[in-house]
Amino acid sequence: MRARPQVCEALLFALALHTGVCYGIKWLALSKTPAALALNQTQHCKQLEGLVSAQVQLCRSNLELMRTIVHAARGAMKACRRAFADMRWNCSSIELAPNYLLDLERGTRESAFVYALSAATISHTIARACTSGDLPGCSCGPVPGEPPGPGNRWGGCADNLSYGLLMGAKFSDAPMKVKKTGSQANKLMRLHNSEVGRQALRASLETKCKCHGVSGSCSIRTCWKGLQELQDVAADLKTRYLSATKVVHRPMGTRKHLVPKDLDIRPVKDSELVYLQSSPDFCMKNEKVGSHGTQDRQCNKTSNGSDSCDLMCCGRGYNPYTDRVVERCHCKYHWCCYVTCRRCERTVERYVCK
Amino acid sequence: MWVAWSARTAALALLLGALHGAPTRGQEYDYYGWQAEPLHGRSYSKPPQCLDIPADLPLCHTVGYKRMRLPNLLEHESLAEVKQQASSWLPLLAKRCHSDTQVFLCSLFAPVCLDRPIYPCRSLCEAARAGCAPLMEAYGFPWPEMLHCHKFPLDNDLCIAVQFGHLPATAPPVTKICAQCEMEHSADGLMEQMCSSDFVVKMRIKEIKIDNGDRKLIGAQKKKKLLKAGPLKRKDTKKLVLHMKNGASCPCPQLDNLTGSFLVMGRKVEGQLLLTAVYRWDKKNKEMKFAVKFMFSYPCSLYYPFFYGAAEPH
């Protein structure tokens, strides 16, 4: 009789933990895949970290794709940290994949960005891998139907965006398609935000041209459809992060939908990131909400932006310190063909938050 | 060699330091070669590669180094693209319009493999342009946008400076023949010239006028035969005026005597007819007859050279 309460407590705890689990971006743990793992046999798929069973199955049936997806995981992390380097929340917690803190576990604005960026990155990386010939299963994107413009012609190798979107979504959305996992609201939010990421990627497809005329002239211009660089897509998504919309899960007709919390007269737009739970200010360390805090973070004394010492340090003040920097100087190119440099030391003054 | 050179430089640095009465903050020189991670520049899909300059890239195979960076500094992304675009510059190289033409072109088409891109200095670009742009203009090709000299850095220690342009001339300078008057003797050479020309016409020349830096060839009304029409219409041939760009002050043996017929090749550029080659018509010349007869059977390449000169590199 006394044993039963313990069993009930354990079940409740597991259930509580279960509802918040964000399987959708655990695959970013692939960035830690050791180079020694060749990924040329199907049994290697079981050794990969952060995958749900559907993703393991995709790994087995598309083994040649996995090297590219590992590359995508690294690219997503790098792009996220770069895009948020000047913010209090600087995406450092993404390195903890697959065991995230609550800033990414919960339905926050930050997780909205990471879901969108991950979806965009995997599709971007696959599309580019088709172009570069790294993937045997696909090749250049299709020649567009519209004419390329006067004096231009289609040529080169277009980024294969449609293949990238297809295979990317199949892999990165797989965890959200599992029926048992998580709440419906979280699932809808994550699928929506992933689709926003892919939409941003579609919008970044543009016509690029090169002069291929005689003697470098522009009498013949070869054009192709190419994607913008991943960091440009990340910058676009960051803009959407800053204007993201808080939503609630509300019945509309016979179904439940995500609708804006404050302006619930309109549906959610396809282009806007959405979140269910508000974020802290990330000033102080608080593991309950997944905040690292800004103590000991470097800040910019002369900046007016988010990396300024006033904003980054949340008014707590900052400490200056001097750092010695060794760098190359007096570099000289010699024909033919090498460069010589000297090594110079200088001191720089840096500022860290109190 | 490098070590000795470095030692001398280090010694010099120490001496200078002693003279200033304070130790210099610079230390011994380090050498930098190829690294896989790109420091700057756009890398599309892949980080830059370091490849052997292939034997079938004749523009740069003899430039003085053996390996090149890809993508190159003209954003060509494959060797096939580099070869294709470089091929139209070979005839310019053959003209020897500047002693550093190859150094300049190859610094962009097949740049050296180092941990950072090394661009040509602006002075190198300006020297090559000064030597070669008039020749290109004579054939109706402006100095291209991709080689505009303002794109390249003002001279500093990390760009490629003029290398051979400083050498003293080994022979006294001779007045150079007009580019349009250099003679091709083989049928193949003539047909290559016909490929790079818009039109080919057998005609008589009534008179020649000087117009600024150009010569103007006024065609006679009669005894005109259009061998390759190209963009010319019937009305165009009624009164033919051909411009010999930059041809006012250079010798042209073919035009010393205007009697008889001439084989003339040209291009139509912005409504103006530019002369690209002129020969005295010689009905006994078998090579010329063959070229005229089989002109349209000759396999012109898609990216034909803009001109085909008789001068060969020695």
HADDOCK unambig.tbl for C-alpha pairs under 7 A between the chains (distance, minus, plus):
assign (segid A and resid 128 and name CA) (segid B and resid 45 and name CA) 6.08 0.50 0.50
assign (segid A and resid 132 and name CA) (segid B and resid 45 and name CA) 6.52 0.50 0.50
assign (segid A and resid 212 and name CA) (segid B and resid 85 and name CA) 6.88 0.50 0.50
assign (segid A and resid 214 and name CA) (segid B and resid 88 and name CA) 6.16 0.50 0.50
assign (segid A and resid 214 and name CA) (segid B and resid 303 and name CA) 6.50 0.50 0.50
assign (segid A and resid 214 and name CA) (segid B and resid 306 and name CA) 6.79 0.50 0.50
assign (segid A and resid 215 and name CA) (segid B and resid 88 and name CA) 5.47 0.50 0.50
assign (segid A and resid 215 and name CA) (segid B and resid 89 and name CA) 6.09 0.50 0.50
assign (segid A and resid 216 and name CA) (segid B and resid 144 and name CA) 5.64 0.50 0.50
assign (segid A and resid 216 and name CA) (segid B and resid 146 and name CA) 6.65 0.50 0.50
assign (segid A and resid 217 and name CA) (segid B and resid 144 and name CA) 5.43 0.50 0.50
assign (segid A and resid 331 and name CA) (segid B and resid 157 and name CA) 6.77 0.50 0.50
assign (segid A and resid 331 and name CA) (segid B and resid 158 and name CA) 6.62 0.50 0.50
assign (segid A and resid 332 and name CA) (segid B and resid 157 and name CA) 4.63 0.50 0.50
assign (segid A and resid 332 and name CA) (segid B and resid 158 and name CA) 5.13 0.50 0.50
assign (segid A and resid 333 and name CA) (segid B and resid 157 and name CA) 5.91 0.50 0.50
assign (segid A and resid 333 and name CA) (segid B and resid 158 and name CA) 4.85 0.50 0.50
assign (segid A and resid 333 and name CA) (segid B and resid 159 and name CA) 6.54 0.50 0.50
assign (segid A and resid 336 and name CA) (segid B and resid 65 and name CA) 6.88 0.50 0.50
assign (segid A and resid 337 and name CA) (segid B and resid 112 and name CA) 6.92 0.50 0.50
assign (segid A and resid 338 and name CA) (segid B and resid 32 and name CA) 6.75 0.50 0.50
assign (segid A and resid 338 and name CA) (segid B and resid 33 and name CA) 6.66 0.50 0.50
assign (segid A and resid 339 and name CA) (segid B and resid 31 and name CA) 5.91 0.50 0.50
assign (segid A and resid 339 and name CA) (segid B and resid 32 and name CA) 5.60 0.50 0.50
assign (segid A and resid 340 and name CA) (segid B and resid 29 and name CA) 5.88 0.50 0.50
assign (segid A and resid 340 and name CA) (segid B and resid 30 and name CA) 5.46 0.50 0.50
assign (segid A and resid 340 and name CA) (segid B and resid 31 and name CA) 4.68 0.50 0.50
assign (segid A and resid 340 and name CA) (segid B and resid 32 and name CA) 6.38 0.50 0.50
assign (segid A and resid 341 and name CA) (segid B and resid 29 and name CA) 5.26 0.50 0.50
assign (segid A and resid 341 and name CA) (segid B and resid 30 and name CA) 5.30 0.50 0.50
assign (segid A and resid 341 and name CA) (segid B and resid 31 and name CA) 6.61 0.50 0.50
assign (segid A and resid 342 and name CA) (segid B and resid 26 and name CA) 5.76 0.50 0.50
assign (segid A and resid 342 and name CA) (segid B and resid 27 and name CA) 5.74 0.50 0.50
assign (segid A and resid 342 and name CA) (segid B and resid 28 and name CA) 6.07 0.50 0.50
assign (segid A and resid 342 and name CA) (segid B and resid 29 and name CA) 4.65 0.50 0.50
assign (segid A and resid 342 and name CA) (segid B and resid 30 and name CA) 6.12 0.50 0.50
assign (segid A and resid 343 and name CA) (segid B and resid 26 and name CA) 5.69 0.50 0.50
assign (segid A and resid 343 and name CA) (segid B and resid 27 and name CA) 5.71 0.50 0.50
assign (segid A and resid 344 and name CA) (segid B and resid 25 and name CA) 6.19 0.50 0.50
assign (segid A and resid 344 and name CA) (segid B and resid 26 and name CA) 5.34 0.50 0.50
